[in-house]
Amino acid sequence: MTGAAFYDRAAARTAAWACALLEEDGFRGCAPAVLAYYKAPVGLLHTGHAGAAARALNVAERLFFRDGDFHAHPDDPTPRSGRSYRNGWLAWGAQLLGAYHLSEPTLDRLAAGLHAHSGGAPDDDTVEASRRIYPAGGTASVANALLAGGRTDAALRAGRFLKGLFDAQPADASRILLARDAQGRPIDPRAQGLTAGTENLVFDLDQPAQICWIFGFSLRVFARLYRATEDRGWLSSADRLGGWIRRAHSSLHSNITNGKIAWGAAEMYGATGRQEWLALATGIGDWVASQQGDDGVWVRRPQYASSQAQPLPVSLDTSIERMFYMLDMQRALALAPQRDTPPA
């Protein structure tokens, strides 16, 4: 089964599961982990559960928020990496819910943290400035939040970081570097002898089971910046990403992190009407929908074998995100112009 009705039913199952867990003090049985909450305001709002979305944001404010940052709980087991990425999602959700006392200081912090020259967003803005890493994935999340908050100039700076990072690498490359250091140099884990924690720093097109969400979030940002500016250079950079995605190992199409590729491709189709983006969005989107459990939970495979083995914060993060994609993809696809926009 495929199509809008299939996606709607999948989203409804997850929303019912998540809302049943959400109490005034937070998700029942869940440790105080921002990992469980940071996508809930956006996701639950889009499923029509505005009250639950506001409740999740209120819990996030009470447990985690201080000085424009949602990582203040001393016992939060969520890793420090991805701090700006998660703050981007929560700033977006707060903005959508009209909680400007949360979104504005968070957006201020995200904008101020952009690298003065490259425009990249730091993975963790509490790290000493000279040692910060500026990843594509985190920068895409920050750019998305800045656009949602009307900070177009700052979003353009972050978008130019993404464009510069990807455009500097050959279209026929087999290894794509996904981050820069504080000096603006691309980070190559192989050249620097790094072996652990490198999955968000490089994408190897020839290898199976690569983390591919970064390409999808970048596609979404490029599509939205194209809408904002009508600068076809954003489409050119998106086409470069599309070429890498099409050449990647076939396991990309059966990897749960590819949900963002479907989401980003849907946004590109909505902006351009080009059929290759539609095919990518619906091909992966149908597969993602088919992987949902009857209880509404998606399992982050291959990391976990089942929903029982998957920690609850991970289940909430993974499932609420894909629930949101099932609906937001439909919105984006419906925006497509009647005629294709030619490649840039």
Secondary structure, 3 states (H helix, E strand, C coil): CCCHHHHHHHHHHHHHHHHHHEECCEECCCCCCHHHCCCHHHHHHHCCCHHHHHHHHHHHHHHHCECCECCCCCCCCCCCCCHHHHHHHHHHHHHHCCCHHHHHHHHHHHHHHCCCCCCCCCCCCCCCHHHCEEEHHHHHHHHHHHHHCCCHHHHHHHHHHHHHHHHCCCCCCCEEECEEECCCCECCCCCCCCCCCCCCCEEECCCCCCCCHHHHHHHHHHHHHHHHHCCCHHHHHHHHHHHHHHHCCHHHHHCHHHHHHHHHHHHHHHHHCCHHHHHHHHHHHHHHHHCCCCCCCCCCCCCCCCCCCCCHHHHHHHHHHHHHHHHHHHHHHCCCCCCCCCCC
